[in-house]
């Protein structure tokens, strides 16, 4: 009789590597295209990925299944990381940025005030590692526009 020397160890081939990044799916859309043979259905997934230590990125994945679209979004998000300057848990200065139909205002928050932000802005800022912030979304209610506007606003802080 042969016994395994490592009793509670799983097979290493099937284990996923532990990532330092946290991923959040902001939006999943079902997209269809009319063709001669009928409707072609695809999915798009808008994913925000960050390490909660000042790095954050956004990716848009497109595929025929939701899971594949999310995986592509995660890969693209991790390739497009930006560095967000964080001072005492907040951003150093206020930013106002217009992107397409949306306007995003981001201001530093007082210590202990928390994240006062709408859904799309909150997802990006939370995964960037910012603890205190005040933001306002004006104009477009589209999640993807507001996420991209937030990322562009945070890149302005780098200069």
C-alpha positions as CSV (number, residue, x, y, z in Angstrom):
1,X,0.0,0.0,0.0
2,X,1.4,3.4,-1.0
3,X,0.5,6.5,1.0
4,X,0.7,10.1,-0.2
5,X,3.3,12.0,1.8
6,X,1.3,15.3,1.3
7,X,-2.2,14.5,2.6
8,X,-4.1,17.8,2.1
9,X,-2.4,19.1,-1.1
10,X,-4.4,19.7,-4.3
11,X,-3.1,19.0,-7.7
12,X,-0.9,22.1,-8.6
13,X,-2.0,22.1,-12.3
14,X,-5.5,23.2,-11.6
15,X,-4.8,25.9,-9.0
16,X,-5.0,29.5,-10.2
17,X,-2.1,31.7,-9.2
18,X,-3.0,34.2,-6.5
19,X,-3.1,37.7,-8.0
20,X,-2.3,40.9,-6.2
21,X,-5.1,42.6,-8.1
22,X,-8.7,42.9,-7.2
23,X,-11.1,42.9,-10.1
24,X,-14.6,44.4,-10.3
25,X,-17.0,44.0,-13.1
26,X,-18.7,47.3,-13.6
27,X,-21.0,46.5,-16.5
28,X,-21.9,43.6,-18.8
29,X,-23.8,44.2,-22.0
30,X,-25.4,41.8,-24.5
31,X,-24.7,43.0,-28.0
32,X,-26.4,41.5,-31.1
33,X,-25.7,41.9,-34.8
34,X,-28.2,41.1,-37.6
35,X,-26.8,38.8,-40.1
36,X,-28.2,36.7,-43.0
37,X,-28.3,33.6,-40.8
38,X,-30.0,35.4,-37.8
39,X,-28.8,37.4,-34.8
40,X,-25.2,37.0,-33.7
41,X,-25.0,37.5,-29.9
42,X,-21.9,38.7,-28.2
43,X,-21.1,40.1,-24.7
44,X,-19.0,43.0,-23.5
45,X,-17.6,43.3,-20.0
46,X,-16.2,46.5,-18.5
47,X,-13.8,45.5,-15.7
48,X,-11.8,47.6,-13.2
49,X,-8.7,46.1,-11.8
50,X,-6.5,47.5,-9.0
51,X,-4.2,46.6,-6.2
52,X,-5.6,49.0,-3.6
53,X,-2.1,50.5,-3.2
54,X,-2.4,53.3,-5.9
55,X,-2.5,51.3,-9.1
56,X,-5.7,50.9,-11.1
57,X,-6.7,50.1,-14.7
58,X,-9.8,49.6,-16.9
59,X,-10.4,47.1,-19.6
60,X,-13.2,46.3,-22.0
61,X,-13.5,42.7,-23.0
62,X,-15.6,41.3,-25.9
63,X,-16.5,37.7,-26.5
64,X,-19.2,35.2,-27.3
65,X,-19.6,34.2,-23.7
66,X,-19.7,36.3,-20.5
67,X,-16.9,34.5,-18.8
68,X,-14.5,35.0,-21.7
69,X,-15.5,38.6,-22.0
70,X,-14.7,39.1,-18.3
71,X,-11.3,37.4,-18.6
72,X,-10.4,39.5,-21.6
73,X,-11.5,42.6,-19.7
74,X,-9.3,41.7,-16.7
75,X,-6.2,41.1,-18.9
76,X,-6.7,44.5,-20.7
77,X,-7.3,46.3,-17.3
78,X,-4.0,44.9,-15.9
79,X,-2.1,46.0,-19.0
80,X,-3.4,49.6,-18.8
81,X,-2.6,50.3,-15.2
82,X,-2.0,53.9,-14.0
83,X,-0.4,55.1,-10.9
84,X,-2.6,57.3,-8.7
85,X,-0.8,59.7,-6.3
86,X,-2.3,59.2,-2.8
87,X,-1.6,61.6,0.1
88,X,-2.9,60.7,3.5
89,X,-5.6,58.4,2.0
90,X,-6.9,61.0,-0.5
91,X,-5.9,62.6,-3.8
92,X,-3.6,65.7,-3.7
93,X,-5.9,68.1,-5.5
94,X,-9.3,68.5,-7.1
95,X,-9.9,67.6,-10.7
96,X,-12.8,68.4,-13.2
97,X,-12.8,66.5,-16.5
98,X,-15.2,66.4,-19.4
99,X,-15.1,63.2,-21.4
100,X,-17.7,62.8,-24.2
101,X,-21.1,63.4,-22.6
102,X,-20.0,63.1,-19.0
103,X,-18.4,65.5,-16.5
104,X,-16.7,64.1,-13.5
105,X,-15.7,66.2,-10.5
106,X,-13.3,64.7,-8.0
107,X,-12.2,66.5,-4.8
108,X,-10.0,65.4,-1.9
109,X,-12.0,64.3,1.1
110,X,-11.5,65.1,4.8
111,X,-9.9,62.4,6.8
112,X,-12.5,59.8,7.9
113,X,-15.2,61.1,5.5
114,X,-15.0,57.9,3.3
115,X,-15.8,57.5,-0.3
116,X,-18.6,59.8,-1.3
117,X,-18.9,58.8,-4.9
118,X,-21.4,57.2,-7.4
119,X,-21.1,53.6,-8.6
120,X,-18.7,54.0,-11.5
121,X,-16.4,56.5,-9.8
122,X,-16.5,54.5,-6.6
123,X,-15.4,51.3,-8.3
124,X,-12.3,53.0,-9.8
125,X,-11.3,55.0,-6.7
126,X,-11.9,52.1,-4.3
127,X,-9.6,49.8,-6.3
128,X,-7.0,52.5,-6.6
129,X,-6.7,52.5,-2.7
130,X,-8.2,56.0,-2.0
131,X,-9.9,56.1,1.4
132,X,-11.5,59.6,1.4
133,X,-12.9,61.4,-1.6
134,X,-15.8,63.5,-2.7
135,X,-17.1,63.2,-6.3
136,X,-19.9,64.2,-8.5
137,X,-21.1,62.9,-11.9
138,X,-22.8,65.5,-14.1
139,X,-24.2,64.8,-17.6
140,X,-24.0,61.2,-18.9
141,X,-25.4,58.4,-16.7
142,X,-23.6,55.8,-18.8
143,X,-21.4,53.7,-16.6
144,X,-18.6,53.2,-19.2
145,X,-18.3,56.9,-20.0
146,X,-18.1,57.7,-16.3
147,X,-15.4,55.0,-15.6
148,X,-13.3,56.2,-18.5
149,X,-13.7,59.8,-17.4
150,X,-12.6,58.9,-13.9
151,X,-9.5,57.2,-15.2
152,X,-8.6,60.1,-17.4
153,X,-9.2,62.5,-14.4
154,X,-6.9,60.4,-12.2
155,X,-4.2,60.5,-14.9
156,X,-4.2,64.3,-14.8
157,X,-3.1,64.1,-11.1
158,X,0.1,62.4,-12.1
159,X,1.6,65.5,-13.6
